[in-house]
């Protein structure tokens, strides 16, 4: 019998990531496709709130969340 995965919404995953990043003064932001900087920033990017600078561009939510421990084993991002 296959184990079923728990689905986590995009909004919930972003909230989890931001709670973890807040400890370091950072935040994940989303960039709308119609924004002129979209091709530079990608769908999601991370900023340093203290210095007001972008520190990561083109963030892959699944991979980033797994690396932070915000997406637990057995959980998947709901599409």
C-alpha positions as CSV (number, residue, x, y, z in Angstrom):
1,X,0.0,0.0,0.0
2,X,1.4,3.4,-1.0
3,X,1.8,6.1,1.6
4,X,-0.3,9.1,0.9
5,X,1.4,12.5,1.0
6,X,0.0,15.4,2.9
7,X,-0.6,18.4,0.6
8,X,0.5,21.9,1.7
9,X,-0.9,25.0,0.0
10,X,1.5,27.5,-1.5
11,X,0.3,30.2,0.9
12,X,0.8,27.9,3.9
13,X,4.3,26.9,2.7
14,X,5.3,30.6,2.2
15,X,4.0,31.4,5.7
16,X,6.2,28.5,7.1
17,X,9.2,29.7,5.2
18,X,8.7,33.3,6.3
19,X,8.4,32.3,10.0
20,X,11.8,30.6,9.7
21,X,13.4,33.4,7.8
22,X,12.1,36.1,10.2
23,X,14.6,34.8,12.8
24,X,17.4,36.0,10.5
25,X,15.8,39.2,9.5
26,X,14.9,37.8,6.0
27,X,11.6,37.3,4.1
28,X,10.4,35.5,1.0
29,X,8.5,37.6,-1.5
30,X,6.5,36.7,-4.6
31,X,6.9,38.6,-7.8
32,X,3.9,39.0,-10.1
33,X,4.5,38.0,-13.7
34,X,3.5,41.5,-14.9
35,X,6.1,43.3,-12.8
36,X,9.0,44.6,-14.9
37,X,11.6,42.9,-12.6
38,X,10.0,39.5,-13.0
39,X,12.6,38.2,-15.4
40,X,15.3,39.2,-12.9
41,X,13.7,38.0,-9.6
42,X,11.6,35.0,-10.8
43,X,8.4,33.8,-9.1
44,X,9.9,34.1,-5.6
45,X,12.9,35.8,-4.1
46,X,14.4,36.4,-0.6
47,X,15.2,39.8,0.8
48,X,17.3,40.9,3.8
49,X,14.9,43.1,5.7
50,X,17.6,45.0,7.6
51,X,19.6,46.0,4.5
52,X,16.6,46.0,2.1
53,X,18.5,44.0,-0.5
54,X,17.6,40.9,-2.5
55,X,19.8,38.0,-1.4
56,X,18.3,35.1,-3.4
57,X,16.5,35.2,-6.8
58,X,14.5,32.6,-8.7
59,X,13.8,30.6,-5.5
60,X,12.4,27.1,-6.0
61,X,9.8,26.9,-3.2
62,X,9.9,23.1,-2.8
63,X,13.7,22.9,-2.7
64,X,14.0,26.0,-0.5
65,X,11.4,24.8,2.0
66,X,12.9,21.3,2.2
67,X,16.4,22.8,2.9
68,X,14.9,25.0,5.7
69,X,12.9,22.2,7.2
70,X,9.6,23.9,6.4
71,X,8.4,21.1,4.2
72,X,8.5,17.9,6.2
73,X,9.0,14.4,4.8
74,X,5.7,13.1,3.5
75,X,4.5,16.6,2.6
76,X,4.2,17.9,-0.9
77,X,3.4,21.3,-2.3
78,X,-0.2,21.3,-3.6
79,X,-0.5,22.6,-7.2
